[in-house]
Amino acid sequence: MGCFYPFVAKAMSVPETPGPYAVAFCFALGVAACAVPANYLLMRKPVDGLPAVDFSGYFTAPKQWHIAGIFGGVIWCTGAIFNYVASGTHFVGPAVSYSLGQGATMVSAAWGVFVWREFAGTSSRIKKLLTLMFIFFLLGLSAIAAAPLLIAH
């Protein structure tokens, strides 16, 4: 996941750059092009131990699953556009913008813990570790967000 951003930052830093919206469009095309072989691979070699599915199974999946996937892609692309626009500003820059964009990991962890209750019924030790994980992740994001304020230009 972290390997693509240096290329995005480089693409937007050269003279006569295409801009964050064009870069987001090219990124979306790349994601779409990668989705077909990735879906095929995961359908032929499922990681959940279920039997393999033919590619025709993609078209027999419930419509709601496809809508949820499209909606997730729209959310991801919207966040990426915001991230690319922010990275182009002098105040934020690509490093801070990418780091703050990783706050999406915190959102997904919060959903897993508090909405889907993935750790319900675990020991108190696990709950303490989850609490520490949230605290340290938020402290790290806060430190990254505050870094531009502390650095003299």
Residue frames as a rotation matrix with the C-alpha (Angstrom) as fourth column:
MET 1
0.568 0.823 0.000 0.00
0.823 -0.568 0.000 0.00
0.000 0.000 -1.000 0.00
GLY 2
0.628 -0.332 -0.704 2.77
0.153 -0.834 0.530 2.41
-0.763 -0.440 -0.473 0.84
CYS 3
-0.287 -0.842 0.456 4.78
0.644 0.183 0.743 1.84
-0.709 0.507 0.490 -2.33
PHE 4
0.116 0.385 0.916 2.59
0.981 -0.191 -0.044 3.87
0.158 0.903 -0.400 -4.68
TYR 5
0.809 0.420 -0.412 2.65
0.510 -0.849 0.136 7.25
-0.292 -0.320 -0.901 -2.94
PRO 6
-0.082 -0.878 -0.472 6.25
0.171 -0.479 0.861 8.24
-0.982 -0.011 0.189 -3.77
PHE 7
-0.677 -0.118 0.726 5.35
0.716 0.125 0.687 7.76
-0.172 0.985 0.000 -7.44
VAL 8
0.403 0.884 0.238 2.24
0.893 -0.436 0.110 9.92
0.201 0.168 -0.965 -7.03
ALA 9
0.635 -0.213 -0.742 4.24
0.305 -0.813 0.495 12.65
-0.709 -0.541 -0.452 -5.27
LYS 10
-0.487 -0.873 0.034 6.91
0.312 -0.137 0.940 12.53
-0.816 0.468 0.339 -7.99
ALA 11
-0.374 0.426 0.824 4.26
0.923 0.078 0.378 12.73
0.096 0.902 -0.422 -10.74
MET 12
0.683 0.726 0.083 2.82
0.705 -0.685 0.184 15.86
0.191 -0.067 -0.979 -9.17
SER 13
0.541 -0.526 -0.657 6.16
0.297 -0.611 0.734 17.55
-0.787 -0.591 -0.175 -8.51
VAL 14
-0.409 -0.702 0.582 7.59
0.810 0.015 0.587 17.74
-0.421 0.712 0.563 -12.02
PRO 15
-0.761 0.129 -0.636 7.17
-0.268 -0.955 0.127 20.88
-0.591 0.267 0.761 -14.14
GLU 16
-0.438 0.712 -0.549 3.84
-0.866 -0.169 0.471 21.11
0.243 0.681 0.691 -15.94
THR 17
-0.964 0.088 0.249 2.41
-0.047 0.872 -0.487 18.38
-0.260 -0.481 -0.837 -13.75
PRO 18
-0.635 0.772 0.031 -1.02
0.298 0.208 0.931 17.00
0.713 0.601 -0.362 -14.66
GLY 19
-0.417 0.476 0.774 -2.43
-0.763 -0.646 -0.015 18.02
0.493 -0.597 0.633 -11.26
PRO 20
-0.794 0.024 0.608 -4.09
-0.478 0.593 -0.648 16.05
-0.376 -0.805 -0.459 -8.48
TYR 21
0.230 0.967 0.108 -7.34
-0.629 0.232 -0.742 15.36
-0.742 0.103 0.662 -10.33
ALA 22
0.503 -0.136 -0.853 -5.63
-0.779 0.357 -0.516 13.90
0.375 0.924 0.074 -13.40
VAL 23
-0.645 -0.764 -0.039 -3.33
-0.635 0.563 -0.528 11.87
0.425 -0.316 -0.848 -11.15
ALA 24
-0.471 0.562 0.680 -6.37
-0.540 0.425 -0.726 10.56
-0.697 -0.709 0.103 -9.25
PHE 25
0.586 0.691 -0.422 -8.00
-0.748 0.261 -0.610 9.59
-0.312 0.674 0.670 -12.56
CYS 26
0.074 -0.651 -0.755 -4.87
-0.708 0.499 -0.500 7.68
0.703 0.571 -0.424 -13.65
PHE 27
-0.818 -0.341 0.464 -4.70
-0.576 0.490 -0.655 6.04
-0.004 -0.802 -0.597 -10.23
ALA 28
0.013 0.916 0.402 -8.37
-0.650 0.313 -0.692 4.99
-0.759 -0.252 0.600 -10.50
LEU 29
0.600 0.133 -0.789 -7.67
-0.764 0.388 -0.516 3.48
0.238 0.912 0.335 -13.92
GLY 30
-0.424 -0.852 -0.306 -4.76
-0.633 0.521 -0.573 1.56
0.648 -0.050 -0.760 -12.44
VAL 31
-0.655 0.275 0.704 -6.88
-0.582 0.410 -0.702 0.28
-0.481 -0.870 -0.109 -9.57
ALA 32
0.458 0.884 -0.092 -9.59
-0.712 0.302 -0.634 -0.82
-0.533 0.356 0.768 -12.00
ALA 33
0.363 -0.393 -0.845 -7.02
-0.736 0.435 -0.518 -2.57
0.571 0.810 -0.131 -14.20
CYS 34
-0.727 -0.685 0.047 -5.59
-0.542 0.531 -0.652 -4.39
0.421 -0.499 -0.757 -11.18
ALA 35
-0.245 0.705 0.665 -9.00
-0.864 0.152 -0.480 -5.36
-0.439 -0.693 0.572 -9.79
VAL 36
0.624 0.541 -0.564 -9.78
-0.755 0.602 -0.259 -7.95
0.200 0.588 0.784 -12.48
PRO 37
0.015 -0.636 -0.771 -6.63
-0.205 0.753 -0.625 -10.07
0.979 0.167 -0.119 -12.02
ALA 38
-0.825 -0.299 0.479 -6.74
-0.502 0.000 -0.865 -9.63
0.259 -0.954 -0.150 -8.24
ASN 39
0.071 0.930 0.361 -10.38
-0.946 0.178 -0.272 -10.73
-0.318 -0.322 0.892 -8.12
TYR 40
0.581 0.118 -0.805 -9.62
-0.565 0.771 -0.294 -13.69
0.586 0.626 0.515 -10.35
LEU 41
-0.437 -0.843 -0.314 -6.68
-0.252 0.450 -0.857 -14.75
0.863 -0.295 -0.409 -8.18
LEU 42
-0.792 0.143 0.594 -8.67
-0.604 -0.038 -0.796 -14.47
-0.092 -0.989 0.116 -4.95
MET 43
0.356 0.934 -0.036 -11.59
-0.921 0.344 -0.181 -16.35
-0.157 0.098 0.983 -6.47
ARG 44
0.498 -0.230 -0.836 -9.32
-0.362 0.821 -0.441 -19.18
0.788 0.523 0.326 -7.64
LYS 45
-0.349 -0.664 -0.662 -7.24
0.505 0.462 -0.729 -19.25
0.789 -0.589 0.174 -4.42
PRO 46
0.543 0.646 0.537 -9.56
-0.082 -0.595 0.799 -18.02
0.836 -0.478 -0.270 -1.62
VAL 47
-0.539 -0.794 0.280 -7.85
-0.300 -0.129 -0.945 -17.04
0.787 -0.594 -0.169 1.62
ASP 48
-0.162 0.562 0.811 -10.84
-0.985 -0.138 -0.101 -18.03
0.055 -0.815 0.576 3.78
GLY 49
-0.802 -0.270 0.533 -10.56
-0.366 0.927 -0.083 -21.75
-0.471 -0.261 -0.842 3.07
LEU 50
0.292 0.949 0.117 -13.78
-0.343 0.218 -0.914 -21.93
-0.893 0.227 0.389 1.05
PRO 51
0.106 -0.250 0.962 -13.78
0.732 0.675 0.095 -23.75
-0.673 0.695 0.255 -2.29
ALA 52
-0.840 -0.485 -0.245 -12.52
0.154 -0.645 0.748 -21.95
-0.521 0.590 0.617 -5.39
VAL 53
0.309 0.941 -0.134 -15.05
0.240 -0.214 -0.947 -20.11
-0.920 0.261 -0.292 -7.55
ASP 54
-0.174 -0.276 0.945 -15.08
0.982 0.027 0.188 -19.67
-0.077 0.961 0.266 -11.32
PHE 55
-0.958 -0.234 -0.168 -14.95
0.220 -0.970 0.099 -16.13
-0.186 0.057 0.981 -12.64
SER 56
-0.477 0.860 0.180 -18.59
0.168 -0.111 0.979 -16.51
0.862 0.498 -0.092 -13.67
GLY 57
-0.027 0.419 -0.907 -19.31
0.973 0.218 0.072 -16.46
0.228 -0.881 -0.414 -9.93
TYR 58
-0.876 -0.325 -0.356 -18.47
0.394 -0.908 -0.142 -12.77
-0.277 -0.265 0.924 -9.98
PHE 59
-0.817 0.574 0.041 -21.58
-0.365 -0.572 0.735 -12.10
0.446 0.585 0.677 -12.04
THR 60
-0.048 0.830 -0.556 -23.82
0.315 0.541 0.780 -14.29
0.948 -0.138 -0.287 -9.90
ALA 61
-0.765 -0.250 -0.594 -22.93
0.638 -0.167 -0.751 -12.49
0.089 -0.954 0.288 -6.66
PRO 62
0.231 0.914 -0.332 -25.73
0.930 -0.308 -0.202 -10.41
-0.287 -0.262 -0.921 -5.10
LYS 63
0.310 -0.029 0.950 -26.16
0.608 -0.763 -0.221 -6.94
0.731 0.646 -0.219 -6.59
GLN 64
0.987 0.101 0.126 -25.76
-0.034 -0.632 0.774 -5.40
0.158 -0.768 -0.621 -3.13
TRP 65
0.481 -0.877 -0.019 -22.19
0.575 0.299 0.761 -6.71
-0.661 -0.377 0.648 -2.94
HIS 66
-0.137 -0.513 0.847 -21.30
0.970 -0.241 0.011 -5.00
0.199 0.824 0.531 -6.20
ILE 67
0.581 0.417 0.699 -22.99
0.281 -0.909 0.309 -1.77
0.764 0.017 -0.645 -5.09
ALA 68
0.945 -0.280 -0.171 -21.07
0.122 -0.185 0.975 -1.90
-0.305 -0.942 -0.141 -1.80
GLY 69
0.127 -0.949 0.288 -17.82
0.859 0.251 0.447 -2.40
-0.496 0.191 0.847 -3.73
ILE 70
-0.009 -0.056 0.998 -18.54
0.770 -0.638 -0.029 0.54
0.639 0.768 0.049 -6.02
PHE 71
0.866 0.383 0.321 -19.50
0.084 -0.744 0.663 2.71
0.493 -0.547 -0.677 -3.05
GLY 72
0.698 -0.684 -0.213 -16.26
0.413 0.142 0.899 1.73
-0.585 -0.716 0.382 -1.30
GLY 73
-0.124 -0.754 0.645 -14.30
0.988 -0.034 0.150 2.65
-0.091 0.656 0.749 -4.41
VAL 74
0.360 0.334 0.871 -16.02
0.456 -0.878 0.147 6.04
0.814 0.344 -0.468 -4.62
ILE 75
0.999 -0.016 -0.038 -15.15
0.028 -0.409 0.912 6.71
-0.030 -0.912 -0.408 -0.97
TRP 76
0.348 -0.935 0.065 -11.55
0.688 0.302 0.660 5.61
-0.636 -0.185 0.749 -1.53
CYS 77
-0.126 -0.393 0.911 -11.16
0.941 -0.339 -0.016 7.73
0.315 0.855 0.412 -4.66
THR 78
0.701 0.428 0.570 -12.70
0.230 -0.893 0.388 10.78
0.675 -0.141 -0.724 -2.97
GLY 79
0.891 -0.423 -0.164 -10.27
0.125 -0.118 0.985 10.42
-0.436 -0.898 -0.052 -0.07
ALA 80
0.073 -0.902 0.427 -7.39
0.901 0.243 0.358 9.98
-0.427 0.358 0.830 -2.50
ILE 81
0.192 0.051 0.980 -8.34
0.696 -0.711 -0.100 13.17
0.692 0.701 -0.172 -4.35
PHE 82
0.960 0.154 0.236 -8.46
-0.058 -0.713 0.699 15.11
0.276 -0.685 -0.675 -1.08
ASN 83
0.630 -0.777 -0.019 -5.10
0.393 0.297 0.870 13.60
-0.670 -0.555 0.492 -0.17
TYR 84
-0.034 -0.662 0.749 -3.51
0.999 0.003 0.048 14.52
-0.034 0.749 0.661 -3.52
VAL 85
0.513 0.271 0.815 -4.86
0.373 -0.925 0.072 18.07
0.773 0.267 -0.575 -3.38
ALA 86
0.990 -0.132 0.048 -3.52
-0.096 -0.390 0.916 18.50
-0.103 -0.911 -0.399 0.17
SER 87
0.410 -0.899 0.154 -0.13
0.692 0.417 0.589 17.08
-0.594 -0.135 0.793 -0.78
GLY 88
0.104 -0.343 0.933 0.21
0.896 -0.375 -0.238 19.78
0.431 0.861 0.269 -3.44
THR 89
0.905 0.230 0.358 -0.03
0.070 -0.910 0.408 22.58
0.420 -0.344 -0.840 -0.90
HIS 90
0.001 -0.968 0.251 3.14
-0.217 -0.245 -0.945 24.12
0.976 -0.053 -0.210 0.43
PHE 91
-0.013 0.037 0.999 1.99
-0.965 -0.263 -0.003 23.89
0.263 -0.964 0.039 4.05
VAL 92
0.720 0.378 0.582 1.08
-0.562 0.810 0.169 20.20
-0.407 -0.449 0.795 4.12
GLY 93
-0.250 -0.851 -0.461 3.26
-0.967 0.196 0.163 18.50
-0.049 0.487 -0.872 1.52
PRO 94
0.145 0.350 -0.925 3.20
-0.606 0.771 0.197 14.89
0.782 0.532 0.324 0.35
ALA 95
-0.706 -0.475 -0.525 4.77
0.062 0.697 -0.714 13.23
0.706 -0.537 -0.463 3.42
VAL 96
-0.899 0.409 0.157 2.34
-0.271 -0.236 -0.933 14.73
-0.345 -0.882 0.323 5.92
SER 97
-0.124 0.899 -0.420 -0.60
-0.992 -0.123 0.030 14.30
-0.025 0.420 0.907 3.57
TYR 98
-0.110 0.037 -0.993 0.11
-0.371 0.926 0.076 10.61
0.922 0.377 -0.088 3.07
SER 99
-0.904 -0.306 -0.298 0.65
0.147 0.431 -0.890 10.05
0.401 -0.849 -0.345 6.77
LEU 100
-0.694 0.709 0.121 -2.61
-0.549 -0.414 -0.726 11.72
-0.465 -0.571 0.677 7.70
GLY 101
-0.044 0.662 -0.748 -4.36
-0.919 0.266 0.290 9.73
0.391 0.701 0.597 4.99
GLN 102
-0.621 -0.240 -0.746 -3.40
-0.019 0.956 -0.292 6.65
0.784 -0.167 -0.598 6.95
GLY 103
-0.770 0.471 0.430 -6.03
-0.583 -0.246 -0.774 7.78
-0.259 -0.847 0.464 9.46
ALA 104
0.110 0.794 -0.598 -8.33
-0.880 0.357 0.312 5.63
0.462 0.492 0.738 7.35
THR 105
-0.427 -0.337 -0.839 -6.69
0.052 0.917 -0.395 2.69
0.903 -0.212 -0.374 9.10
MET 106
-0.995 0.077 0.063 -7.87
-0.075 -0.169 -0.983 4.13
-0.065 -0.983 0.174 12.40
VAL 107
-0.279 0.952 -0.123 -11.41
-0.954 -0.289 -0.081 4.49
-0.113 0.095 0.989 11.07
SER 108
0.117 0.319 -0.941 -11.46
-0.534 0.819 0.211 0.89
0.837 0.478 0.266 9.88
ALA 109
-0.751 -0.412 -0.516 -10.09
0.215 0.586 -0.781 -0.32
0.625 -0.697 -0.352 13.22
ALA 110
-0.840 0.496 0.221 -12.76
-0.470 -0.462 -0.752 1.65
-0.271 -0.735 0.621 15.06
TRP 111
0.041 0.872 -0.488 -15.47
-0.954 0.179 0.239 0.10
0.295 0.456 0.840 12.87
GLY 112
-0.143 -0.165 -0.976 -14.11
-0.152 0.978 -0.144 -3.36
0.978 0.127 -0.165 13.55
VAL 113
-0.901 -0.287 -0.324 -13.90
0.263 0.232 -0.936 -2.86
0.344 -0.929 -0.133 17.30
PHE 114
-0.850 0.518 -0.099 -16.98
-0.210 -0.505 -0.837 -0.75
-0.483 -0.691 0.538 18.01
VAL 115
-0.128 0.847 -0.515 -19.46
-0.983 -0.177 -0.047 -1.49
-0.131 0.501 0.856 15.21
TRP 116
0.247 0.205 -0.947 -18.77
-0.561 0.827 0.033 -5.09
0.790 0.523 0.320 14.19
ARG 117
0.546 -0.024 0.838 -17.51
-0.824 0.167 0.541 -6.00
-0.153 -0.986 0.071 17.68
GLU 118
0.494 -0.429 -0.756 -14.77
-0.367 0.686 -0.628 -8.23
0.788 0.588 0.181 16.30
PHE 119
-0.593 -0.791 -0.154 -13.11
-0.132 0.285 -0.949 -8.46
0.795 -0.542 -0.273 19.72
ALA 120
0.215 0.747 0.629 -16.25
-0.882 -0.128 0.453 -9.03
0.418 -0.652 0.632 21.80
GLY 121
0.970 0.245 0.005 -15.66
-0.215 0.842 0.496 -11.66
0.117 -0.482 0.869 24.45
THR 122
0.267 -0.939 -0.214 -11.87
0.227 0.278 -0.933 -11.34
0.937 0.201 0.288 24.44
SER 123
0.154 -0.302 -0.941 -9.76
0.973 0.210 0.092 -11.10
0.170 -0.930 0.326 27.55
SER 124
0.897 0.148 -0.416 -9.14
0.289 -0.909 0.301 -7.88
-0.333 -0.391 -0.858 29.44
ARG 125
-0.075 -0.991 -0.109 -5.50
0.319 -0.127 0.939 -8.03
-0.945 0.035 0.326 28.27
ILE 126
-0.441 -0.020 0.897 -6.61
0.897 0.032 0.441 -7.82
-0.038 0.999 0.003 24.63
LYS 127
0.626 0.742 0.239 -8.93
0.736 -0.664 0.134 -4.93
0.258 0.092 -0.962 25.45
LYS 128
0.606 -0.512 -0.609 -6.04
0.179 -0.658 0.731 -3.08
-0.775 -0.552 -0.308 27.12
LEU 129
-0.466 -0.813 0.349 -3.86
0.518 0.069 0.853 -3.69
-0.717 0.578 0.389 24.06
LEU 130
-0.041 0.543 0.839 -6.63
0.963 -0.203 0.178 -2.37
0.266 0.815 -0.514 21.79
THR 131
0.880 0.348 -0.324 -6.94
0.446 -0.839 0.310 0.73
-0.164 -0.417 -0.894 23.97
LEU 132
0.152 -0.913 -0.377 -3.18
0.153 -0.356 0.922 1.28
-0.976 -0.198 0.086 23.78
MET 133
-0.449 -0.277 0.849 -3.27
0.840 0.192 0.507 0.76
-0.303 0.941 0.147 20.01
PHE 134
0.473 0.704 0.530 -5.91
0.813 -0.581 0.046 3.48
0.340 0.409 -0.847 19.62
ILE 135
0.832 -0.179 -0.526 -4.05
0.221 -0.762 0.608 5.86
-0.509 -0.622 -0.595 21.96
PHE 136
-0.126 -0.990 -0.063 -0.67
0.244 -0.093 0.965 5.45
-0.962 0.106 0.253 20.27
PHE 137
-0.300 0.083 0.950 -2.10
0.953 0.077 0.294 5.59
-0.049 0.994 -0.102 16.76
LEU 138
0.728 0.637 0.254 -3.94
0.638 -0.765 0.092 8.82
0.252 0.095 -0.963 17.58
LEU 139
0.612 -0.603 -0.511 -0.82
0.103 -0.580 0.808 10.25
-0.784 -0.547 -0.293 19.23
GLY 140
-0.389 -0.786 0.480 1.19
0.594 0.184 0.783 9.40
-0.704 0.590 0.396 16.12
LEU 141
0.017 0.480 0.877 -1.35
0.955 -0.269 0.129 11.01
0.297 0.835 -0.462 13.79
SER 142
0.915 0.316 -0.250 -1.47
0.390 -0.851 0.352 14.07
-0.101 -0.419 -0.902 16.06
ALA 143
0.199 -0.929 -0.313 2.33
0.225 -0.268 0.937 14.35
-0.954 -0.257 0.155 16.02
ILE 144
-0.488 -0.336 0.805 2.36
0.830 0.105 0.547 14.15
-0.269 0.936 0.228 12.23
ALA 145
0.411 0.741 0.530 -0.40
0.835 -0.540 0.107 16.74
0.365 0.399 -0.841 11.95
ALA 146
0.910 -0.070 -0.409 1.45
0.201 -0.787 0.583 19.10
-0.362 -0.613 -0.702 14.29
ALA 147
0.114 -0.970 0.215 4.84
0.824 0.213 0.525 18.65
-0.555 0.118 0.823 12.57
PRO 148
-0.038 -0.172 0.984 4.33
0.834 -0.548 -0.063 21.44
0.551 0.818 0.165 9.99
LEU 149
0.854 0.401 0.332 3.48
0.155 -0.805 0.572 23.84
0.497 -0.437 -0.750 12.80
LEU 150
0.831 -0.544 -0.117 6.74
0.139 -0.001 0.990 23.09
-0.539 -0.839 0.075 14.60
ILE 151
0.024 -0.840 0.543 9.08
0.930 0.217 0.295 23.22
-0.366 0.498 0.786 11.62
ALA 152
0.179 -0.061 -0.982 10.42
-0.062 -0.997 0.051 26.65
-0.982 0.051 -0.182 10.73
HIS 153
0.687 0.089 0.721 10.21
0.688 0.239 -0.685 27.36
-0.234 0.967 0.103 7.03
